[in-house]
Amino acid sequence: MAFEHLTDIPLEKAKTEYMELLIKNGMAPRTESVPVAEANGRVTAGPVYARICSPYNNVSAMEGVALDAELTSGAGEKTPVTLAAGQYVPVSTGDPLPAGRNAVIMIEDVVKVPAGAVGGELREEIREGEPRETGDGDKEGSRVNDTITINKPAAPWQHIRRIGEDICAGEMILPSFSTVTPSAIGAIIAGGISSLSVIKKPVAGIIPTGDMHIPPENCPEMEDAAAHNAAAHNAAAHNPAMISAMLRGWGAEVISYPAVGGGLSEICGALETALSECDIVILNAGAPAGRAENTAEAIAENGAVMCRGLAIKPGRTAVLGYSGPKPVLGVPGYPVSSIIVIEQILRPIIEYLCRRTPEVDRYTDAVLSKPIVSALKYQEFVRVRMGYVKEQLIASPLGRGSGIVTSFMKADGIVEVPQGVGSYESGEKVRVRILRSEGELRRSLVAIGSHDPLLDELSELLRVGYGDISMGSAHVGSMGGLIAVRRGEAHIAGTHLLDEETGEYNISFIKKILPKGGVKLIECVKRTQGLMLAKGNPKNITGVAGLAGEGLRYINRQKGSGTRILIDYLCRLNGVDTSEIDGYSREEYTHTSVAALIAAGSADAGLGIYSAAKLYDLDFLPVCREQYDLLIPDHAWELLTVQRLLEVLKSAAFRQKLEAMGGYVIENPGTVRFES
Amino acid sequence: MAFEHLTDIPLEKAKTEYMELLIKNGMAPRTESVPVAEANGRVTAGPVYARICSPYNNVSAMEGVALDAELTSGAGEKTPVTLAAGQYVPVSTGDPLPAGRNAVIMIEDVVKVPAGAVGGELREEIREGEPRETGDGDKEGSRVNDTITINKPAAPWQHIRRIGEDICAGEMILPSFSTVTPSAIGAIIAGGISSLSVIKKPVAGIIPTGDMHIPPENCPEMEDAAAHNAAAHNAAAHNPAMISAMLRGWGAEVISYPAVGGGLSEICGALETALSECDIVILNAGAPAGRAENTAEAIAENGAVMCRGLAIKPGRTAVLGYSGPKPVLGVPGYPVSSIIVIEQILRPIIEYLCRRTPEVDRYTDAVLSKPIVSALKYQEFVRVRMGYVKEQLIASPLGRGSGIVTSFMKADGIVEVPQGVGSYESGEKVRVRILRSEGELRRSLVAIGSHDPLLDELSELLRVGYGDISMGSAHVGSMGGLIAVRRGEAHIAGTHLLDEETGEYNISFIKKILPKGGVKLIECVKRTQGLMLAKGNPKNITGVAGLAGEGLRYINRQKGSGTRILIDYLCRLNGVDTSEIDGYSREEYTHTSVAALIAAGSADAGLGIYSAAKLYDLDFLPVCREQYDLLIPDHAWELLTVQRLLEVLKSAAFRQKLEAMGGYVIENPGTVRFES
C-alpha cells in the first residue's frame, strides 16, 4: 500500500459507515459503579429510584414547639392557651416530629410564662429543660421554664416537612443517561443511595509511532545540545499530550504508551498490548512522520482497515480501522491533521460510548478578510480568527499548514470548505463553526497590519489590566493593515510606511489609501531598524551597500510590509540592484522569524528591528529610526477594548516593558498624531 | 446573637462589600507549576514565551529529495535534469534539511532512471541507498537506484517548513490568564516548555456542623434500622457531597472534614484546622440544623463576621465572615439554601481566585404557568421547569421549600424575584436565568396534570429509545392539566376525570373546559383505584363507608385532582360526611406520597392507585377501575417529542414495565380516543 493508493472517501460517508460498522461489531457503552459523591458529571447507566423517603420522618421545619394542633383550638390574643411541659416538645429545625404531635409552632409565636423574655433567649431557656448531649457551656444560668402560652391556633401539619416531601421511596430520581449534577448528587444521597451505576469512561490508548530521533547526520550545527534534545523530545511529546487533553475533555480516559519506531513488528507489538487494555487505540505517526503504510498493515494484522485516506485537508492520510468492536485509528503526525482527524472521527465515537448527547456545533456567518483557495477534491478545515468590527463578524484565515498548531490555539472558528468548493473571495460571507462564546468574540480586539513584538506585550498588558480582553494580531504588513482598516476589517493597524519624498511616516499613505478619512493615527513608538547579522558578523557586512556580495544569503520580509518598502528604498539609495541579492525573494512575515533564521544559520542578514535582533542575540547594524504608529478607524474609537488599549499605551508598565526589550524611543504613545 | 438579630442586607451589596473586604485583606490568586501535559483547562499565571523555535530546524514538508534548487534550473519535460547520488538527499516528512540544500522535490515529481518504477516504490528504492536503523524487513529485494531525473525546476525553499514557521523562540505563545486548551498544550511543548506556571486551584474546606444524629427519644417506631441509619447518614452526607461537586465544578479543590457537633468549642477546633489547610472555609449546618449562632461566634473567635443574614430566600441565615484574607462562610443546613448561598457568594470568589473570566449568566423571558408570591423584603430564587409550548417558553415554578433539593435538580431556570417585588401573576412574562442549553429546552416535553408513576417510566423509555428527549412532569391534578392545555402551557396532560352522570372519563370535562377544541385525547391505561391501608389493615377498614371512624387518620389528595374528585364522589355515594373524616383536608400531590405517609404510620388510609400501594407493600382495597388518558393539544401533535412519546406508549417495553408495576390494564395505549 503506497501513498498513491489512498482513497478519498468523503468525510460524512466515512463517519457514518465507520460508526455503523463498529456498532455492528458490538461497540457499546459499558457501565461501572461509583460512589454517588464522586459521580458529578457522569452519566447514569439506568434509572435511579429512591430507596428511602426524604425526609425520612415527618420533621419540624422550624425551631419551636411540637404539639397536637387540637390543644391550641380557640387560642387568641385575648384567649391565650397555656400548655404544661408534657403538652409540647421543643424542636429544632429538622428534628423528627415526636409521636402524637401534628403541628409545630414557631418559636417567635410562643409566648412564655413569666412574660419578659422572648425569641431566641426563650428558646435557649426552653431547651434547658431538655436533656442536652452537646452543651455549649456558654449559656449557663438560664432559668428553667416549663409552661408556655400560645395566642394563635395552630393548623394541623403546619411547619412540618412531611415524609417524602422531597423524594418518595420508589420514585424515579433520574432516568437513564442523565448527566449527574451537584443537586442530583444531593437528591440521590437523600434518596438513600450511596453508589451509582454510571457509564464507564471509554479508555483510549495513544501509541506514537515513527522515527522520533532526528538523524544526526542530517543535523545543522547545534550549539545548544539541550535545546536540540528538547526539540527532539517535544516533537515526540506534543502530539500525545495534545490528543490526551482532547480525549479527556470529551470524557475518555487515556493511556499514553511509549513511542515505538516505524517498523511493522514494533507497531504490531504495541498495538496488541493497547488492544488488550483499551477500548480505542490511536496510532499517531510522530513528527518526523513514520511510515503510514506500516500503520495500516499493523491494523490489518490485528483486525481490519475500513478505509485509508479521507477527502479532507488536513488529515487526508487517516486510517480508519478496527479490531472487533474497538476502533483503531491511524492518525497523521502533523498536529493540525491529528486534531482534525481525531475531532471528526473519534469525538462522535467517544460521545456514543459515553452516552452523552453531543454538543451541537454552533455556526455563524462571518465576512472573510482574506480569500481562501481550496482544492475542489477535499473538504478543508480552515482555522480563522474572528472579531466584531462595525458590528460585523470578520474572519481572518490563520496559517493553513498542517504543522501550524498555533493556528488551532488562536482559532476562534473553523471555516469548513465543502468538497467541490474551490475558493471563497475576500469580503465573501462564509459559514463558520464557532469555538468561542459570543462574549469572548465581543471582547476581542482585531489587529491587522505591521508586525512588532510590542503587540504581544500590549495584549499581555490588556489581560493583566482588564482580564477579559484578548487581542489577535495578523501580520500582513503596513499596507495590508491600511487596506484592512479601509475595508472595515480591523480595529487597529500597526503601520510604519516611509514617504521617501517627505521623510514623514504613514500620513501620506493614509491620505492616499483612505481618502474618505474616518481614522485616527495614534503615536506608538519610534524604533530602530537595522541589519540583523549572525553573532560576531562573520561575513563582515558593513551596510546595505554590501548585501549583494558573493556567498551572502539575505532573508527578506514580504512585499507590502513597511520593512520591505524600507529595504527597497535603502537599496535604491545605495545603488544596489536587489536582483543581485541572494535570497531577496525569500520572504518572512515577522521580524522575529527573520531573526530566528539568521540565528539558526539559515541566512546571513535581514532588515529588522533592534528588539528582534536582541532577542536572538544577533549583531545589529542600525540603519535608521522609524515611526511605528497605530491606525484606528473612528467606528472603533469608542469601543471599550480600544479605549483600554489607549490606556495601556500610556501606562508606565508599557514604557518599562519596551525599555527592557530595547531599541524603542517612547515619547507620547497613545496620543493622536493625525486624523482625517 | 439570636435569630431576631439577623441583618437583611441586600445580596448585591453584601457581595460587593465582602469581595472588597477580602481583597483588602490580601485575598489573591496563587500560582503553582505543573507539567504542561497536565495543564489542560488551567489558567496561565504569566505570559508564556517560546524557548525554542518550532520547527527547530528547516525540515522537509514532504517525502522526496532535498537538493540545491539551482541544480534543477531549466528542467522541463523535454529537458530533464539528471542528478547523481551525491546531488540529492532522500528525505521523509519532518526530516531536517541537509546542509547545503534549499529545496525539496516531492517524491511524485521525481522521475527515476531506469524508467518504469514510479511513486511509492521508487521512494522505497531510493531509501534503500540510505542507512536504515529501523528496517521493516519486509521490503527486501528492491533494486538500488542512485540516479534520478527531474523534469520541473524547483523553486528555492519549496516544500520546506522553515525554522520558526509555527513558533519563533522568544515569541509570546499565550498571554497571562489564558485558559490552556489542548492545542495550546501542543504549541507550548513545541515551544520547548515542559512545565508551566498556572493559577493554583483554591482549596475550600467544608465542615458540617450541628447534631447529625436523630435523637432516639423523638423517633417514630423504626422497623428498618438500616434504613434509619441510612437516613441519618444521608442527612449528614448529602450537603457536603453536593457542595463539593459545585466547588470542584468552578475550579476549586475540596477538603471534606468530618462532621462536628454544634458546640462552640467543637466548631472552633474544626475551623482552626481548616483555616490552616484551606483558602476558603464553609461551615455547613447539617440537617437537622445546628445552632447558627455558634457558627457566627466560632468565626468571630477565629477572625470576624462581616454580616449575618442576607435579604434572600432561601439562604437568609448565611454568615459572611473571614479570617484575614480567607473567606469563612456559614451556610444554612437546608440543601436549597446552601446551594443558593454558595453559588451567590462563593462562586465569584472562586472565579476571582482562579482568575477566570466568569461565565456570563444567560437570561431569557418566559411565561409563568403558576403565580409566584414572594415576600417584598427578600430577593427570592424560584426554581422553574421550562419548555417550549407553541414556540413560547413556559416556566413552571417547582417546589419552593428550602428542603426540596430535587427542585434544583429538575430546574431548567431560576426566576430571581427582586427585593421589593411581591408577586408575579400566572401568564406574566418573567425574566429567567437559564440553566439548560436551547437545544435541551427544545427537546423537553412539558407534562402538566394528573400524577401516575407511569409518567416517570415514559420519561425513562423516551431516554432509552431516543437519548436526547427529557420529560418534566408537574403534578397539579387532572383539572390543572386541562387548564394548562387550555392556556397553551403543556404538551401533554394526564387526566382521569369521572363524569358521575355518564360514568365516562374525561370527554365531558374536555368539552366543558376546552370548548374550542383543538385537542386529542389519547388512550393510556385503565388503572385500579382503591383504599391504600397500612400493611395487614390493623384498623380493619372495609370500605369508603368506614373512613369517618373514630381514631382513623385519612390522608387526602389535593383539590382538583381526579383522585380527590373520585373520593368526594365515593363519599357522597356512601353517604359519608367528609367533614367527619379526620385528615380529609390533609393534602398530598401524588399517589406515592400518600402511600409513603401511610407506610410510615403517619396516616391510616388514603385513596390511590394499586401500583403506589404495591410499591410500599400496603394493603389495598380496590374500589374501581378508571380510565387514565393523556390529553395532547393539536399544536403539539406534530412535535418530534410528542410523536416519540406515542411510539413509546405503543411499545412492548411500556406494556412490560406496567405489567411489572401492577394494577394497570393496557389495551390500546397511544390511540386517539376522542378529538375536538
Contacts between the chains, C-beta under 8 A, distances in Angstrom:
chain1	res1	chain2	res2	distance
A	2	B	119	6.1
A	2	B	120	2.6
A	2	B	121	6.8
A	3	B	63	7.4
A	3	B	107	7.7
A	3	B	119	7.0
A	3	B	120	5.4
A	4	B	108	7.7
A	4	B	119	4.9
A	4	B	120	5.9
A	5	B	120	7.9
A	36	B	241	6.7
A	37	B	237	7.2
A	37	B	241	3.8
A	37	B	244	7.0
A	37	B	245	7.7
A	40	B	245	3.8
A	40	B	248	6.9
A	40	B	249	6.8
A	41	B	249	7.8
A	47	B	456	7.7
A	47	B	460	4.8
A	51	B	227	7.6
A	51	B	230	7.4
A	52	B	227	5.2
A	52	B	230	6.0
A	52	B	231	5.7
A	52	B	234	7.8
A	53	B	596	5.1
A	53	B	600	7.2
A	54	B	231	7.8
A	54	B	234	7.4
A	54	B	405	7.9
A	55	B	231	8.0
A	55	B	403	7.0
A	56	B	227	7.3
A	56	B	228	7.2
A	56	B	231	3.4
A	57	B	214	7.3
A	57	B	219	7.3
A	57	B	220	6.1
A	57	B	231	7.6
A	57	B	600	7.5
A	58	B	220	7.9
A	58	B	600	7.7
A	58	B	602	5.8
A	59	B	288	7.2
A	61	B	401	7.6
A	61	B	403	7.4
A	63	B	3	7.5
A	89	B	218	7.2
A	91	B	218	7.8
A	92	B	211	7.4
A	92	B	288	5.7
A	92	B	289	6.3
A	93	B	287	7.9
A	93	B	288	6.2
A	93	B	289	4.2
A	93	B	333	7.3
A	94	B	235	7.5
A	94	B	287	4.7
A	94	B	288	2.7
A	94	B	289	5.3
A	94	B	333	6.9
A	95	B	214	7.8
A	95	B	215	7.1
A	95	B	218	6.0
A	95	B	288	5.4
A	96	B	214	5.7
A	96	B	215	7.8
A	96	B	218	5.0
A	96	B	219	5.8
A	96	B	220	6.7
A	97	B	218	7.8
A	97	B	220	7.8
A	98	B	218	5.0
A	99	B	220	6.0
A	107	B	3	7.7
A	108	B	4	7.9
A	118	B	4	7.9
A	119	B	2	5.9
A	119	B	3	6.6
A	119	B	4	4.9
A	120	B	2	2.5
A	120	B	3	5.3
A	120	B	4	6.1
A	120	B	5	8.0
A	120	B	293	7.6
A	121	B	2	6.7
A	123	B	2	7.9
A	134	B	211	6.7
A	134	B	261	4.1
A	134	B	262	6.1
A	134	B	263	4.8
A	134	B	266	7.4
A	135	B	263	6.9
A	136	B	262	7.9
A	136	B	263	5.2
A	136	B	264	5.2
A	136	B	265	7.9
A	136	B	291	7.5
A	136	B	294	6.5
A	137	B	263	7.5
A	137	B	264	7.7
A	137	B	265	7.3
A	138	B	264	6.1
A	156	B	583	7.9
A	156	B	585	7.8
A	156	B	586	6.7
A	157	B	586	5.9
A	161	B	401	7.0
A	161	B	403	5.5
A	162	B	588	7.5
A	162	B	593	7.3
A	162	B	597	6.5
A	162	B	602	7.4
A	163	B	593	7.9
A	163	B	596	5.5
A	163	B	597	5.5
A	163	B	600	4.7
A	163	B	602	6.0
A	164	B	592	7.1
A	164	B	593	4.7
A	164	B	596	3.9
A	164	B	597	6.9
A	165	B	399	7.9
A	165	B	401	6.7
A	165	B	403	6.6
A	165	B	404	7.0
A	165	B	593	7.7
A	166	B	399	7.6
A	166	B	401	7.8
A	166	B	403	5.8
A	166	B	404	5.0
A	166	B	405	6.0
A	166	B	406	5.5
A	167	B	406	6.1
A	168	B	590	7.0
A	168	B	592	4.1
A	168	B	593	5.3
A	168	B	595	7.6
A	168	B	596	4.6
A	169	B	596	6.2
A	169	B	599	7.8
A	169	B	615	7.5
A	169	B	616	7.1
A	170	B	453	7.7
A	170	B	592	6.5
A	170	B	615	4.1
A	170	B	616	7.0
A	171	B	453	7.4
A	171	B	456	7.1
A	171	B	592	5.6
A	172	B	453	7.7
A	172	B	456	3.9
A	172	B	457	7.6
A	172	B	459	7.4
A	172	B	460	6.6
A	173	B	406	7.3
A	173	B	409	7.6
A	174	B	409	7.7
A	175	B	456	7.3
A	175	B	459	5.1
A	175	B	460	4.3
A	175	B	462	7.9
A	175	B	463	4.6
A	175	B	464	8.0
A	175	B	470	7.7
A	176	B	460	6.0
A	176	B	463	5.0
A	176	B	464	5.4
A	177	B	463	5.1
A	177	B	464	7.4
A	177	B	467	6.1
A	178	B	463	7.4
A	178	B	470	8.0
A	181	B	245	7.7
A	181	B	409	6.4
A	182	B	242	4.9
A	182	B	243	7.5
A	182	B	245	3.8
A	182	B	246	4.4
A	182	B	249	6.8
A	182	B	339	7.5
A	183	B	242	6.3
A	183	B	335	7.6
A	183	B	339	6.4
A	183	B	405	5.7
A	183	B	406	7.8
A	183	B	408	3.6
A	183	B	409	4.3
A	183	B	411	7.9
A	184	B	409	4.6
A	185	B	238	7.3
A	185	B	241	5.2
A	185	B	242	5.1
A	185	B	245	5.3
A	186	B	238	4.7
A	186	B	239	7.0
A	186	B	241	7.0
A	186	B	242	3.7
A	186	B	335	5.1
A	186	B	339	8.0
A	186	B	405	4.3
A	186	B	408	7.6
A	186	B	409	7.4
A	187	B	238	7.9
A	187	B	405	5.0
A	187	B	406	4.9
A	187	B	409	4.9
A	189	B	234	5.0
A	189	B	237	5.5
A	189	B	238	3.7
A	189	B	241	5.8
A	189	B	242	7.8
A	190	B	234	5.6
A	190	B	235	7.9
A	190	B	238	5.0
A	190	B	335	7.7
A	190	B	405	6.1
A	192	B	227	6.8
A	192	B	230	4.9
A	192	B	231	6.9
A	192	B	234	6.2
A	194	B	230	7.9
A	211	B	92	7.4
A	211	B	133	7.9
A	211	B	134	6.7
A	214	B	57	7.3
A	214	B	95	7.8
A	214	B	96	5.7
A	215	B	95	7.0
A	215	B	96	7.7
A	218	B	89	7.4
A	218	B	91	7.9
A	218	B	95	6.1
A	218	B	96	4.9
A	218	B	97	7.8
A	218	B	98	5.0
A	219	B	57	7.2
A	219	B	96	5.8
A	220	B	57	6.0
A	220	B	58	7.9
A	220	B	96	6.8
A	220	B	97	7.9
A	220	B	99	6.2
A	227	B	51	7.5
A	227	B	52	5.1
A	227	B	56	7.3
A	227	B	192	6.7
A	228	B	56	7.3
A	230	B	51	7.4
A	230	B	52	6.0
A	230	B	192	4.8
A	230	B	194	7.8
A	231	B	52	5.6
A	231	B	54	7.7
A	231	B	56	3.5
A	231	B	57	7.6
A	231	B	192	6.8
A	234	B	52	7.8
A	234	B	54	7.5
A	234	B	189	5.0
A	234	B	190	5.6
A	234	B	192	6.2
A	235	B	94	7.5
A	235	B	190	7.8
A	237	B	37	7.2
A	237	B	189	5.5
A	238	B	185	7.2
A	238	B	186	4.7
A	238	B	187	8.0
A	238	B	189	3.8
A	238	B	190	5.1
A	239	B	186	6.9
A	241	B	36	6.8
A	241	B	37	3.8
A	241	B	185	5.2
A	241	B	186	7.0
A	241	B	189	5.9
A	242	B	182	4.8
A	242	B	183	6.3
A	242	B	185	5.1
A	242	B	186	3.7
A	242	B	189	7.8
A	243	B	182	7.5
A	244	B	37	7.0
A	245	B	37	7.7
A	245	B	40	3.8
A	245	B	181	7.7
A	245	B	182	3.8
A	245	B	185	5.4
A	246	B	182	4.4
A	248	B	40	6.9
A	249	B	40	6.8
A	249	B	41	7.8
A	249	B	182	6.8
A	261	B	133	8.0
A	261	B	134	4.1
A	262	B	134	6.0
A	262	B	136	7.8
A	263	B	134	4.9
A	263	B	135	7.0
A	263	B	136	5.1
A	263	B	137	7.4
A	264	B	136	5.2
A	264	B	137	7.8
A	264	B	138	6.1
A	265	B	136	7.9
A	265	B	137	7.5
A	266	B	134	7.5
A	287	B	94	4.8
A	288	B	59	7.3
A	288	B	92	5.7
A	288	B	93	6.3
A	288	B	94	2.8
A	288	B	95	5.5
A	289	B	92	6.4
A	289	B	93	4.3
A	289	B	94	5.3
A	291	B	136	7.5
A	293	B	120	7.8
A	294	B	136	6.4
A	333	B	93	7.3
A	333	B	94	6.9
A	335	B	183	7.6
A	335	B	186	5.1
A	335	B	190	7.7
A	339	B	182	7.5
A	339	B	183	6.4
A	339	B	186	8.0
A	355	B	467	7.2
A	357	B	439	8.0
A	357	B	440	7.9
A	357	B	467	6.1
A	357	B	468	4.6
A	360	B	437	7.7
A	360	B	439	5.2
A	399	B	165	7.9
A	399	B	166	7.6
A	401	B	61	7.6
A	401	B	161	7.0
A	401	B	165	6.7
A	401	B	166	7.7
A	403	B	55	7.0
A	403	B	61	7.5
A	403	B	161	5.5
A	403	B	165	6.6
A	403	B	166	5.8
A	404	B	165	7.0
A	404	B	166	5.0
A	405	B	54	7.9
A	405	B	166	6.0
A	405	B	183	5.7
A	405	B	186	4.3
A	405	B	187	5.0
A	405	B	190	6.1
A	406	B	166	5.5
A	406	B	167	6.1
A	406	B	173	7.3
A	406	B	183	7.8
A	406	B	187	4.9
A	408	B	183	3.6
A	408	B	186	7.6
A	409	B	173	7.6
A	409	B	174	7.6
A	409	B	181	6.4
A	409	B	183	4.3
A	409	B	184	4.6
A	409	B	186	7.5
A	409	B	187	4.9
A	411	B	183	7.9
A	437	B	360	7.8
A	439	B	360	5.3
A	440	B	357	8.0
A	453	B	170	7.7
A	453	B	171	7.4
A	453	B	172	7.8
A	456	B	47	7.7
A	456	B	171	7.1
A	456	B	172	3.9
A	456	B	175	7.4
A	457	B	172	7.6
A	459	B	172	7.4
A	459	B	175	5.1
A	460	B	47	4.8
A	460	B	172	6.7
A	460	B	175	4.3
A	460	B	176	6.0
A	462	B	175	7.9
A	463	B	175	4.6
A	463	B	176	5.1
A	463	B	177	5.2
A	463	B	178	7.4
A	464	B	176	5.5
A	464	B	177	7.4
A	467	B	177	6.2
A	467	B	355	7.3
A	467	B	357	6.1
A	468	B	357	4.6
A	470	B	175	7.7
A	470	B	178	8.0
A	583	B	156	7.9
A	585	B	156	7.8
A	586	B	156	6.6
A	586	B	157	5.9
A	588	B	162	7.6
A	590	B	168	7.0
A	592	B	164	7.1
A	592	B	168	4.1
A	592	B	170	6.4
A	592	B	171	5.6
A	593	B	162	7.3
A	593	B	163	7.9
A	593	B	164	4.7
A	593	B	165	7.7
A	593	B	168	5.3
A	595	B	168	7.6
A	596	B	53	5.1
A	596	B	163	5.5
A	596	B	164	4.0
A	596	B	168	4.6
A	596	B	169	6.1
A	597	B	162	6.6
A	597	B	163	5.5
A	597	B	164	7.0
A	599	B	169	7.9
A	600	B	53	7.2
A	600	B	57	7.4
A	600	B	58	7.7
A	600	B	163	4.7
A	602	B	58	5.8
A	602	B	162	7.4
A	602	B	163	6.0
A	615	B	169	7.5
A	615	B	170	4.1
A	616	B	169	7.1
A	616	B	170	7.0
